Each structure stands twice: as C-alpha cells, then as structure tokens.
C-alpha cells in the first residue's frame, strides 16, 4: 500500500506536468498564430495602400494622355477645316471641281463645329477625373493609417478572445506603421524649379513617354501625287503634328502645366541649281495648306514656344504654317496641370521592401488554464509557477514585411509579367506588385519586447 501510494504520487505528478506542458504549448502556439495573423494583416493593409496608389497613378497617367489626345484631335480637326477652306478659296472657281470642294468644305466645317464642344467637354471631364484620383489617394492614405491599429485589435480578438494588443507593449508597431505611411512614401506636389522633387519630374517623364503614337508624333510625308520629283523641280507635302506638355514657369509654383497641340500641312517646292558651292536642290519654298493649334488652358502661349522639336518638329519642317497655327490657337476646356500624387520618398528609393512591422500580442497568465488556476497540485508540481511568466503574461512577437516583386509564378506561363529589358525593378508606386510575407524578428525588436515586458 505504501509503495502504491508513492507510485500514484509520481503518476499524479506526471499527469500534472503533462497537463501544464500541453496547456502552455497549446496557448503559446495559439498566441503566436494570433500574432502572425495580426502582423500579416497590418502589412497587407500597407501593401494594399501601396498598390491602390500604384493603380491610381497609372490611371492618372492614362487620363493625362487622354487630355493630350483631346487637344490633339481638336487641333487636327481645325487643321482639316482650314485645309478645306484654303482649298476652296483657291480652286472653288474651277467648274465641277469647285462644287465638290465647296461641299467638302461645308461638311468638314459642320463636323468641326460639332466636334470642338465635345472635345472641350471631355477635357473638363478628364480634369475632374484627375481631381477625383488625387483625392481618393489622400482618403485611402489616411484611412489606412488610422484603421491599421484598430484592425490589428479586431484581428487579435477574432483569433483569441483572451489575447490583447497592449499599447504599452507595441511602441514598435506604432513606429512601423508611421514609417510605412509617413516616412516610406510622400505626397509629391508641384514646387519651384529648384525645389521640385525628382519624383514629380519623373511623373512628367512617365506621362510623356506614355503618349500614344497619335499624341506623341503624327508627322509624315504624303505620297504621290502630293510628293513628286520632275527634274529639275520637285515638290514635297509634309504633315506634322503632336501634343506637348508645357511647363509654363518653373520658378512659380502656381503656374501649372498646359497640354498644347499643333497640326500643320505644307507644300514645299525646290529646284535643282548649280552655283559656286556646287549643284544641289535649292530654294525650299513653303506654301501653307492647313494649320491648327489648341491648348488646354490659357496659361501657355503657343506663339512664344520656340522649341523646333515640339509638335512633331512642326516649327522645323513647316515653319510658316506653324506660325499661323500659333496665331489661330484655341483654348478648349480647362486643365489644372499635374495633380499631387503619392510616390516613394527619398528613403524609399532604390528599395524593394519596407522595414518589419513588429506586433506583440499577450494574454494574462491567469487565463492560461494550468494547475495554477485550479485547486489541484502543489507549488513544486506547477510549471506555470516554477517558470513564472515575465510580466505575469504570456507574450508572442511576430514580424511581417511589405515587399515589391513581380509575380514570378505567373512568369512561367507568360512573359507579359516580366520586364522587356530583363533588368531588376526596384519598388515603386507605378506598378501594383507589392506583396506581404512573414519575416524574422530582429535582435533589436526582441530585446525591446523583453525590456518592455520586464518593465510591465
């Protein structure tokens, strides 16, 4: 009987130890899963914030190009209308041909009269859309910033009702949230030429490079019979045009950009002549046939813009027609320039990931159902007491990271997801490739949690 009592005592101790160990392991694993889910969720909110801004930046570029197309169509229709008018002025006296040209002139004029108000309305609409996009970025930005901590608390409660997200234990998480929403990204606005951010200039460059062929350059030489060589004379007919974004005054931040467009068509006649310098085609004489110029607002004056490479090299090729287009320039709609947008800050440039988002989740020691919370066992058989929890609580630390990467799993199926040049692409807010992953906590993060929990 004595031996049996001793054996039963050891058996009871084994049962108590096993119960406590399983409870600690179960609660610890559950608490760690809760911390992992919370950190991953907060990082996912940050990734979605980055991706939303990338989508809206892309949409802003598309709408900027749409404005360029509208002013381009406006100047092209004006050029066509002027071409028909000039043709009728010179040839409408010719029998039969004159009646046909007069009818064409009337039809083109009627179409242009209807089309111009449509282009103007569309420019107004595109400008309103650009305002909506920049406003939506601000709304999502502050909504994500303010809701991230509240969402973290709800995730903790949904995973473990006994767990809690203690503010005193999470100064790192608050700092990490501030880093992702305040320090890692920045709202870039127009400034003076000296203070204009590199990101703002890059956005203008991206916009200009995104123009479709019609908006970028619509210049070409017309074929036969508009262009012909009949020695010793030859004639060429050149059509030029394009849309350009003009920075009106780099020293004045109130001077927003303006979309301008010009279209010209001219007849060039030259003769083959010889002189002391040699024999060659000489005397290029330009006869303007049609022209048109349109701007999106009245901040820019096409007449004062002398860049010979603008508008498909209109001033270089058809100089006289380009001058007439400047005199007859029209203003369609109202455009407010490049709107403020969110991009990575200087600290976020040339990086493909943010720093860790560290989350600390804890639960009171008395909520862990070990023998210390029931009337069974003694002090020497209770691991929860013998290995007392720091700060009278069970604590779990988890870290997650937001990183930028193209979807490599999709690249195996199609090459459309990879870069055409094959080069590495750093994180940016133009492509929505921000993703989330759990990461290892750093020694600094673990030491900070240990010190704070010991203090508590």
DOLUMRO-580399 format. One record per atom (N, C-alpha, C, O): residue in one letter; x, y, z. Coordinates in steps of 0.1 Angstrom, whole numbers, plus 5000, padded with zeros to 4 digits. Example, Ala and Ser with C-alpha at 12.3 -4.5 7.8 and 13.67 -1.06 7.14 Angstrom:
A513249435078
A512349555078
A513249675078
A514249675085
S512849785071
S513749895071
S512950005079
S513450115080
//
This chain:
X500849885000
X500050005000
X500950135000
X500650224993
X501950125008
X502850245008
X503550264995
X503650374990
X504050154989
X504650164976
X503650214965
X503950284956
X502350164967
X501350204957
X501050354958
X500950424948
X501050404971
X500850554973
X501950634967
X501750744961
X503250584969
X504350654963
X504250654948
X504550754941
X503950534942
X503750524927
X502650614922
X502850684912
X501550624929
X500450704925
X500850854926
X500350934918
X501650894936
X502051034937
X502951074925
X502751184919
X503850984921
X504651014909
X503751014897
X504051104888
X502850924896
X501950924884
X501151054883
X500951114873
X500651104895
X499951234895
X500851344891
X500351434884
X502051344895
X502951454892
X503251454876
X503251554870
X503351334871
X503551324856
X502251374849
X502451454839
X501151344854
X499851394848
X499851544848
X499451614839
X500151604860
X500051744862
X501051814853
X500751914846
X502351764852
X503351824844
X502851814829
X503051914822
X502351704825
X501851684811
X500751774808
X500751834797
X499851794817
X498751884815
X499252034813
X498852104804
X500152074823
X500652204822
X501452234809
X501252334803
X502252134806
X503052144794
X502252164781
X502452244772
X501152074780
X500352084769
X499552214768
X499352264757
X499052264780
X498352384780
X499252504776
X498852594768
X500452504781
X501352614778
X501752604763
X501852714756
X501952484758
X502252474743
X501052514735
X501252584725
X499852464738
X498652504731
X498452654731
X498152704720
X498452714742
X498252854743
X499352944737
X499053044730
X500552894738
X501652964732
X501552954717
X501853054710
X501252834711
X501152824697
X499952914692
X500052974682
X498852914699
X497652994695
X498053144696
X497553214687
X498753184706
X499153324707
X500053364696
X499953474691
X501053274693
X501953304682
X501253314669
X501553404661
X500253224666
X499453234654
X498653364653
X498553424643
X498153404665
X497453534666
X498353644662
X497953734655
X499553644668
X500553754665
X500953754650
X501053854644
X501153634644
X501453624630
X500353674621
X500553754612
X499053634624
X497953684617
X497853834618
X497453904608
X498053894629
X497954034631
X498954114624
X498654204617
X500254064625
X501354134618
X501154124603
X501354224595
X500754004598
X500453984584
X499354074579
X499354134568
X498254094587
X497154174583
X497554324582
X497154384573
X498254374592
X498754514591
X499654534579
X499454634572
X500554444576
X501354454565
X500554444552
X500854514542
X499454364552
X498654354540
X497954494537
X497754534526
X497454554548
X496854694546
X497854784540
X497454864531
X499154784544
X500154874539
X500354834524
X500454924515
X500454704521
X500654664507
X499454704498
X499754754487
X498254694503
X497154734495
X497154884493
X496654934483
X497554964503
X497655104502
X498655144491
X498355224483
X499855074491
X500855094480
X500255064467
X500455144457
X499554944466
X499054904453
X497954994448
X497855024436
X497155044457
X496055134453
X496655264447
X496155314437
X497755314453
X498355434448
X499055404435
X499055494426
X499555284433
X500155254420
X499055244409
X499255294398
X497955184412
X496855184403
X496355324399
X496155354387
X496155404409
X495655544407
X496755634400
X496355714392
X498055604402
X499055684395
X499055644380
X499155724371
X498855514378
X498655464364
X497455524358
X497455574346
X496355534365
X495155594360
X495355744357
X494755794347
X496055814366
X496355954363
X497155974351
X496856064343
X498155884348
X498955894336
X498055874324
X498155944314
X497155774325
X496255744314
X495355864311
X495055904299
X494855934321
X493956044319
X494756164314
X494156254307
X495956184318
X496856284313
X496956264298
X496856364290
X497256144294
X497356114279
X496056144272
X496056184261
X494956114279
X493656144273
X493456284270
X492856324260
X493956374279
X493856524277
X494756554264
X494356634256
X495856494264
X496756514252
X496056474239
X496256544229
X495356364239
X494556324228
X493456414224
X493256444212
X492756474234
X491656564231
X492156694225
X491656744215
X493256754230
X493756874224
X494356844210
X494356924201
X494956724209
X495456674196
X494356664185
X494456714174
X493256604189
X492156594180
X491556724176
X491156754165
X491556814186
X490956954184
X491857024173
X491257084164
X493157024175
X494057094165
X493957024152
X494057084141
X493856884152
X493856814139
X492556854131
X492656874119
X491456854138
X490156894131
X490257044126
X489757074116
X490857134134
X491057264130
X491957274118
X491657354108
X492957194117
X493857194106
X493057144093
X493157204082
X492257044095
X491556984084
X490557084079
X490357104067
X489857154088
X488957264084
X489557374077
X489057414067
X490757414081
X491457524075
X491957474061
X492057554051
X492457354060
X492857294047
X491757294037
X491957334025
X490557254041
X489357254032
X489057394028
X488657424017
X489157494038
X488757634035
X489757694025
X489357754015
X491057664027
X492057714018
X491957654004
X492157723994
X491657524003
X491557463990
X490357523983
X490457543970
X489257553990
X488057613983
X488457753978
X487957793968
X489157823986
X489557963983
X490357973970
X490158063962
X491157873968
X492057873956
X491357803944
X491657833932
X490557703946
X490057613935
X488557613933
X488057543924
X487757683942
X486357673940
X485857743927
X484657723924
X486657823921
X486257883908
X486257783897
X485757813886
X486957673898
X487057573888
X485757503886
X485157453896
X485157493874
X483857423872
X483957283877
X484957213875
X482857233882
X482657103887
X483557073899
X483057033910
X484857093898
X485757073909
X485357173921
X485457133933
X485057293917
X484657393927
X483457343935
X483357363948
X482457283929
X481257243936
X481557133946
X481057123957
X482457043941
X482856933950
X483656983962
X483356943974
X484557073960
X485357133971
X484457213980
X484657213992
X483457283975
X482557363983
X481757273992
X481557304004
X481357153987
X480557063995
X481457004006
X481056984017
X482756974002
X483656914012
X483957014023
X483956984035
X484057144019
X484357244029
X483157264039
X483357274051
X481957254034
X480757274042
X480657154052
X480357174064
X480957034047
X480856914055
X481856914066
X481556884078
X483156944062
X484156944072
X483957054083
X484157034095
X483457174078
X483157274088
X482057244097
X482157274109
X481057174092
X479957134101
X480457024111
X480057034123
X481256934107
X481756834116
X482656894127
X482556864139
X483556994123
X484457054132
X483657134142
X483957144154
X482557204138
X481757284147
X481057194158
X480957244169
X480657074154
X480156984164
X481156924173
X480956904185
X482356884167
X483356814174
X484056904185
X484356844196
X484257024182
X485057104192
X484457114206
X485157104215
X483157144207
X482457144220
X482657004227
X482757004239
X482556894219
X482756764225
X484156754231
X484256704243
X485156794224
X486556784229
X486656874242
X487356834252
X486056984242
X486157074253
X485457014266
X486057014277
X484256954264
X483656884275
X484456764280
X484456744292
X485056694271
X485956584275
X487156624283
X487556554293
X487756734280
X488856794287
X488456834301
X489156804311
X487256894302
X486656924316
X486456794324
X486856794336
X485956694317
X485656564324
X486956504329
X487056444340
X488056504320
X489256444324
X489956514335
X490556454344
X489856644335
X490356724346
X489656694359
X490356684370
X488356674359
X487656634371
X488056494376
X488156474388
X488256404366
X488756274370
X490156274376
X490356204386
X490956364372
X492356374378
X492156434392
X492956384401
X491256524395
X490956564408
X490456454417
X490956434428
X489556374411
X489056264419
X490156164423
X490156104434
X491056134414
X492156034416
X493056084427
X493356014436
X493456214427
X494356264437
X493656274451
X494256244461
X492356304451
X491656304463
X491456164469
X491556144481
X491156064460
X491055924465
X492355874471
X492255794481
X493455914466
X494755874472
X494855924486
X495255854495
X494456054489
X494556104502
X493556034511
X493956004523
X492356004507
X491355944515
X491855804519
X491855764531
X492355724510
X492855594513
X494055594521
X494255514530
X494955694519
X496155704527
X495855724542
X496355644550
X495055824545
X494755844559
X493755744565
X493855714577
X492955684557
X492055574562
X492955454566
X492755394576
X493955414557
X494855304561
X495655334573
X495855244581
X496155464574
X496955494586
X496155484599
X496655434608
X494955534599
X494155544611
X493555404614
X493355374626
X493255324604
X492555194607
X493455084609
X493054974614
X494755094606
X495654984608
X495754934622
X495654814624
X495855024632
X495954974646
X494554914650
X494554814657
X493454984646
X492154934650
X491854794644
X491354704650
X492354774632
X492154644625
X493054544632
X492654424634
X494254584637
X495054484644
X494354434657
X494454314660
X493754524664
X493054484676
X491854394673
X491654294681
X491154414662
X490054334659
X490554194654
X489954094657
X491654184647
X492254064643
X492653974656
X492453854656
X493254044666
X493653974678
X492353914685
X492453794688
X491353994686
X490153944693
X489453834685
X488953734691
X489453834672
X488853734664
X489653604665
X489053494664
X490953604667
X491753484668
X491753434682
X491753304683
X491753514692
X491853464706
X491253574715
X491753674717
X490053544720
X489353644728
X490053674741
X489853784746
X490953594746
X491653624758
X492953704755
X493553754765
X493353714743
X494553784739
X494253934738
X493153974737
X495354014739
X495154164738
X496354224731
X497454174731
X496054344725
X497154414719
X497354544728
X496654644727
X498354524736
X498654634746
X499454744740
X500554714734
X498954864741
X499654974735
X501054994741
X502055034734
X501154964755
X502454984761
X503454884756
X504654914756
X503054774751
X503954674746
X504254694731
X505054624725
X503554784724
X503654794710
X504154934705
X503654984695
X505154994711
X505655124706
X506355094692
X506355184684
X506854974690
X507554944678
X506554934666
X506754984655
X505354874669
X504354864658
X503855004654
X503655034643
X503655094664
X503255234661
X504355304653
X503955374643
X505555284656
X506655344648
X506755284634
X507055354625
X506455154633
X506555084620
X505455134611
X505555154599
X504255154617
X503055204609
X503355344604
X503155374593
X503955424613
X504355564609
X505355554598
X505355644589
X506255464599
X507355454589
X506755424575
X507155484565
X505755334574
X505255294562
X504355404556
X504355414543
X503555474564
X502655564558
X503155714558
X502655794550
X504155744565
X504655884566
X506055894560
X506355984553
X506955804564
X508355814561
X508755744547
X509555794540
X508155634545
X508555554533
X507955604520
X508455584509
X506855684521
X506155744510
X505955884512
X506055934524
X505655964502
X505456104503
X504456154492
X504456104481
X503756254496
X502856314486
X503656424479
X504056524485
X503856404466
X504656494458
X503856604451
X502856574445
X504156724453
X503456834447
X504356924439
X505556914439
X503757014431
X504557104423
X505257204431
X504657254441
X506457234428
X507257334436
X508057424426
X507857414414
X508857504431
X509657584422
X510657494415
X510857384418
X511357554405
X512257474397
X513357414406
X513857304404
X513757494416
X514857454425
X514357344434
X515157254438
X513157354439
X512657264449
X511757154444
X511257074451
X511557154431
X510657054425
X511256914427
X512456894424
X510456824433
X511056694436
X511356614424
X510756634413
X512356524426
X512756434414
X511556344410
X511356314398
X510756304420
X509556224417
X508556294408
X507956234399
X508356424411
X507456504403
X507956514388
X507156504379
X509256534387
X509856534373
X509656404367
X509456394355
X509956294374
X509856164369
X508356134364
X508156064354
X507356184372
X506056164368
X505756224355
X505056174346
X506256344353
X506056414340
X506756334329
X506156324318
X507956284331
X508656194321
X507856074318
X507756034306
X507256004328
X506455884326
X505255924318
X504855844309
X504656034320
X503456084313
X503856104298
X503056054289
X504956174296
X505356204282
X505656074274
X505356064263
X506355984281
X506655854275
X505455764273
X505555664265
X504355794279
X503155704278
X502255754267
X501255694265
X502555864260
X501755914249
X501655804238
X502655744235
X500455794233
X500255704221
X500855774209
X501155884209
X501055694198
X501755754186
X501055874181
X501655964175
X499655884182
X498955994177
X499356124185
X499556224179
X499356104198
X499656224207
X501156264206
X501456374207
X501956164205
X503456184205
X503956254192
X504556354193
X503656194181
X504156254168
X503356194157
X503256074155
X502656284150
X501856244138
X502456324126
X501656404120
X503656304123
X504356374112
X504756264101
X505256164105
X504556304089
X504956214078
X504956294065
X504456404064
X505456234055
X505456294041
X504356224033
X504256104033
X503556304026
X502556244018
X503156194005
X504156244000
X502556084000
X503056023988
X502556083975
X501956203976
X502656013964
X502256063951
X500756093951
X500056003956
X500256193945
X500956303938
X501356423946
X501856523941
X501156413959
X501456523968
X503056543969
X503456653972
X503756443966
X505256453966
X505756383953
X505456273950
X506556463946
X506956413933
X508256493928
X508356603931
X509156423922
X510356473916
X510256473901
X509956373895
X510356593895
X510356603880
X511456703876
X511256823875
X512656643874
X513856723872
X513656833862
X513156803851
X513956953865
X514857003876
X514057053888
X514557133896
X512757023889
X511957063901
X511456943908
X511356833903
X511156973921
X510456863929
X509656933939
X509857043944
X508656863944
X507756913954
X507556803965
X507456683962
X507356853977
X507156763988
X505956823997
X505856943998
X505156734002
X504056784011
X504256714024
X504156584025
X504456794034
X504656734048
X503556764057
X503056884058
X503156664064
X502156674075
X502856664088
X503556564090
X502756754097
X503456744110
X502456774121
X501356834119
X502756724133
X501856744145
X502256664157
X503056564155
X501756704168
X501956634181
X501456714192
X500956824191
X501456644204
X500956714216
X502056714226
X502856624228
X502256834233
X503356854242
X502756914255
X501856994255
X503356864266
X503056914280
X504057024283
X505257004284
X503557144284
X504457264286
X504557304301
X503457324307
X505757314306
X505857374320
X505957524318
X506957574313
X505057594323
X504857734320
X505957824327
X506557914320
X506157794340
X507157884347
X507657794358
X507057774368
X508957754357
X509557664367
X509757744380
X509957674391
X509857874380
X510157954392
X508957984399
X509058044411
X507757964394
X506558004401
X505657874403
X505257814393
X505457834415
X504757704418
X503357714414
X502657614413
X502757834413
X501357854409
X501157824394
X499957814390
X502157824386
X502057804372
X502057654369
X503057594368
X500857604367
X500757464364
X501057434349
X501157534341
X501157314345
X501557274332
X500257294323
X499157304327
X500557294310
X499557304300
X499757204288
X500957194283
X498757134284
X498857054272
X498557144260
X497557214259
X499457134250
X499357204238
X499457104226
X500057004227
X498857144215
X498957064203
X498957154191
X498457264190
X499657104180
X499757174168
X499757074156
X500356964157
X499057104146
X498957024133
X499157124122
X498457224121
X500057084112
X500257164101
X500457074088
X500856964090
X500157134077
X500457064064
X500857174054
X500157274052
X502057154048
X502557254039
X503157184026
X503557074026
X503157264015
X503657224002
X505057294001
X505157414002
X506057203998
X507457263996
X507957233982
X507857123977
X508357343975
X508857333962
X510357373961
X510757473968
X511157303954
X512557333953
X513057303939
X512357233931
X514157363935
X514757353921
X516157303923
X516857333932
X516657223913
X518057183912
X518857283905
X518657313893
X519757353912
X520557453906
X522057433910
X522357373920
X522857503902
X524257493904
X524857633907
X524357733902
X525857643916
X526457763919
X527957733922
X528357623921
X528657833927
X530057823930
X530257713942
X531357653943
X529257693950
X529357593961
X528957453957
X529057363964
X528457443944
X528157303940
X526657303935
X525957403935
X526357183930
X524957163925
X524157083935
X524556983940
X522957133937
X522057063947
X520657123946
X520457223939
X519757063953
X518357113953
X518357243962
X518857233973
X517857343957
X517857473964
X516457543964
X515557503957
X516357643973
X515157723973
X513957653978
X512957643971
X513957593990
X512857533995
X511757633999
X511957714009
X510757643991
X509657743993
X508457673999
X507957573993
X508057724010
X506857664017
X505557734014
X505557854015
X504557654011
X503257704009
X502357644019
X501957524018
X501857714029
X501057654040
X499657614034
X499057694027
X499257494037
X497957444032
X496957444043
X495757464041
X497357404055
X496357394066
X497157404079
X498357364080
X496457444090
X497157454103
X496057464114
X494957494111
X496457424126
X495657434137
X496457424150
X497357344151
X496057494160
X496757494173
X495657494184
X494757574184
X495857414194
X494957404206
X495757394219
X496757324219
X495257464229
X495857444243
X494757414252
X493557444250
X495057354263
X494057304273
X493657414283
X492757404290
X494457524283
X494157644292
X494957754286
X495657744277
X494757874292
X495357994287
X496658034294
X497158144292
X497257934301
X498557964308
X499657964298
X500658044300
X499657884288
X500657874278
X500257954265
X499157964262
X501258004258
X501058074245
X501958004235
X503158004236
X501257934226
X501957864215
X502957954207
X503957904203
X502558074206
X503358164197
X504758194204
X505658214197
X504858174217
X506058214224
X506958084227
X507958094233
X506457974222
X507257844224
X507957814212
X507457774202
X509257834212
X510157824200
X510857704198
X511657694189
X510657594207
X511357474205
X510957404192
X509857374189
X511957384183
X511757334170
X511457184169
X511057134159
X511657124181
X511456974181
X510056944186
X509556834185
X509357044191
X507957024196
X506956994185
X507257034174
X505856934189
X504756914180
X505156844167
X504856884156
X505956734169
X506456654157
X507356734148
X507356724136
X508156824154
X509056914146
X508357004136
X508757024125
X507157054141
X506357144132
X507157274128
X507157314117
X507757334138
X508457454135
X509657434126
X510057524119
X510257314127
X511457284119
X511057254105
X511757294095
X509957184103
X509557134090
X508657234083
X508857274071
X507557274089
X506557364084
X506557494092
X505557524099
X507657574091
X507757694099
X506657794097
X506157844107
X506257824085
X505257924082
X503957884087
X503157954094
X503557754084
X502257704089
X502257694104
X501157724110
X503357664110
X503357664125
X503157804131
X502557814141
X503757904124
X503458034129
X502058074128
X501458144137
X501358034117
X499958064115
X499157994126
X498158044131
X499557864129
X498857794139
X498957854153
X497957854161
X500057924156
X500257994168
X499258114169
X498758144179
X499158184157
X498258304157
X496758254159
X496058334165
X496458144154
X495058094154
X494757994166
X493757924165
X495657994176
X495457894186
X494157914194
X493658024195
X493557804198
X492257804205
X492457744219
X493457654221
X491657774228
X491657714242
X490457634243
X489357674241
X490657504247
X489557414249
X489557364263
X490457304268
X488357384270
X488257334283
X489157404294
X489557514291
X489357334305
X490257384315
X491057274321
X490457174325
X492357284322
X493157184327
X494057244338
X494557344337
X494157164349
X494857224361
X496257164363
X496757184374
X496757104353
X498157064354
X498256924361
X497256864363
X499556884363
X499856764370
X499356774385
X499756864392
X498456684389
X497956684402
X498956624412
X499756534408
X498856664425
X499756594435
X499456444436
X498356404433
X500556374438
X500356224438
X501356164449
X502256234453
X501056044452
X501955974462
X502955894455
X502655814445
X504155904459
X505355824454
X506255794466
X506055844477
X507255704463
X508155674474
X508955794478
X509255884469
X509355804490
X510155914495
X511655894491
X511955784485
X512555984495
X513955964492
X514455844500
X515355764495
X513855814511
X514355694519
X513855564513
X514455464515
X512755574505
X512255454499
X512755424485
X512455324480
X513555524480
X514055504466
X515155384466
X515855364476
X515155314455
X516155204453
X515955094464
X516955034468
X514755074469
X514554974478
X513354884473
X512454934466
X513354764477
X512354674473
X511454614485
X510654534483
X511754674497
X510954624508
X510954734519
X511954814520
X509954734527
X509954824539
X510554754551
X510954634550
X510654824562
X511154754574
X510054674580
X508954674576
X510454584590
X509554494596
X508454574603
X508654684608
X507254514603
X506154564611
X506054464623
X505554354621
X506554504634
X506554414646
X505354434654
X504954544658
X504754314658
X503454314666
X503654234678
X504154114677
X503254274689
X503354204702
X501954174707
X501154274709
X501654054709
X500354014714
X500553934727
X501453854728
X499753954737
X499953894750
X498553854756
X497553894751
X498653764766
X497453734774
X497853714789
X498953674791
X496953744798
X497253734812
X497653594816
X497053494810
X498453574826
X498853444830
X497753364835
X497653244833
X496853434842
X495653354848
X494653304838
X493753234841
X494853354825
X493953304815
X494453174809
X493753114800
X495653134812
X496253014807
X495852904817
X496252904828
X495052804813
X494452704822
X495452604825
X495452494820
X496352634835
X497252544841
X496852514855
X495852564860
X497552424862
X497152394876
X497252514885
X496852504897
X497852614881
X497952734890
X496552804891
X496352884900
X495652774881
X494352844881
X493252744887
X492152784887
X493652624891
X492652534896
X493152484910
X494352494912
X492352424918
X492652384931
X493252244931
X492552144936
X494352224924
X494952094923
X496452114922
X496852214915
X497252024928
X498652034927
X499252124937
X498552204943
X500552114939
X501352194948
X502252284940
X502352274928
X502952364948
X503852464941
X504952394933
X505352434923
X505452274939
X506552214932
X506152124920
X506952074913
X504852114917
X504352044906
X503752134895
X503052084887
X503952264896
X503252364887
X504352434879
X504952524884
X504552394866
X505552464858
X505152614856
X506052694854
X503852644855
X503552784853
X503952874864
X504152994863
X504152814876
X504652894888
X506152884889
X506852974891
X506652754887
X508152744887
X508852824876
X509852874879
X508252824864
X508752904853
X507853024851
X507153034842
X507953114861
X506953224861
X507053314848
X508153344844
X505953344843
X505853424830
X506253574833
X505853634843
X507053624824
X507553754825
X506453854824
X505653854815
X506353944834
X505254044835
X503853984837
X502854044834
X503853864843
X502553794846
X501753774833
X500453794834
X502353754822
X501653744809
X502453654800
X503653644800
X501653594791
X502253514780
X502353614768
X501353674764
X503553624762
X503753724752
X504353654739
X505153564740
X503853704727
X504353654714
X504653774706
X503953864705
X505753764699
X506253864689
X506253804675
X506653694673
X505753884666
X505753844652
X506153964643
X505854084647
X506753944632
X507054054623
X506654014609
X506853894604
X506154114601
X505854094587
X506454204579
X506854314585
X506554184566
X507254274558
X506454294545
X505954204539
X506454424540
X505854454527
X507054464517
X508054534519
X506954384506
X508054384496
X507454394482
X506354364480
X508354434473
X507954454459
X508654354451
X509854324451
X507754284443
X508354174434
X507254144423
X506054134426
X507754134411
X506854084401
X506453944403
X507253864409
X505253904399
X504753764402
X505453664394
X505153634382
X506553604400
X507353514393
X506653384389
X506953314379
X505653344397
X504853224394
X504053234381
X503853144374
X503653364378
X502953384365
X503953394353
X503453384342
X505153434356
X506153444345
X506453314338
X506853314326
X506153204345
X506453074339
X505353044328
X505652964319
X504253104329
X503153084319
X503253184307
X502953154296
X503653304310
X503653414300
X504753514304
X505053534316
X505353574294
X506353674296
X505853814298
X506653904300
X504553824298
X503953964299
X504154024313
X504054144314
X504453944323
X504653994336
X506154034339
X506454104349
X507053994330
X508454024332
X508854154324
X508154194315
X509954214328
X510454334322
X511054294308
X511654194307
X510754384298
X511254354285
X512754364284
X513454294276
X513354454293
X514854464293
X515554364302
X516754364302
X514754294310
X515354194319
X516054244331
X516754174338
X515954374333
X516654434345
X515854424357
X514654404357
X516554444369
X515854444382
X515054574384
X515554684380
X513854554389
X512954664391
X512854694406
X512354604413
X513254804411
X513054844425
X511654884428
X510854904419
X511254884440
X509954924444
X509555054439
X510355154439
X508355074435
X507855204431
X506355204432
X505655104435
X505755324430
X504255334431
X503655364417
X502755444415
X504255284407
X503655284394
X503155144390
X502155134382
X503655044396
X503254904393
X502754844406
X503454854416
X501554784406
X500954724418
X501454584421
X500754494422
X502754574424
X503354444427
X503854434441
X504854364444
X503254504451
X503654504465
X502854384471
X501654364469
X503654304478
X503154184485
X503554174499
X504254264504
X503054074506
X503254064521
X503853924524
X503553824518
X504753924534
X505353804539
X505753814553
X506053924558
X505653704561
X506153704574
X507753704574
X508353644565
X508353764583
X509853774583
X510353754597
X509553744607
X511653724598
X512253704611
X512353834619
X512753944613
X512053834632
X512253954640
X513753974643
X514453874643
X514154094644
X515554124646
X515854124661
X514954114670
X517154114664
X517654114678
X517154244685
X516854234697
X517154354678
X516754484684
X515254474688
X514854514699
X514454414679
X512954404682
X512754314694
X511954344703
X513454204694
X513254104706
X513754164719
X513154144729
X514854234718
X515354304730
X514454404736
X514254424748
X513854484726
X512954584731
X511654524737
X511254574747
X511154414731
X509954354737
X510354294751
X509554314760
X511454234752
X511854184765
X512054294776
X511554274787
X512654404772
X512754514782
X511454574786
X511154604798
X510554594776
X509254654779
X508454564788
X507754604797
X508454434784
X507654334792
X508154324806
X507354304816
X509454324808
X510054314821
X509654434829
X509454424841
X509654554823
X509254674830
X507754664834
X507454714845
X506954614826
X505554604829
X505254504841
X504154484845
//
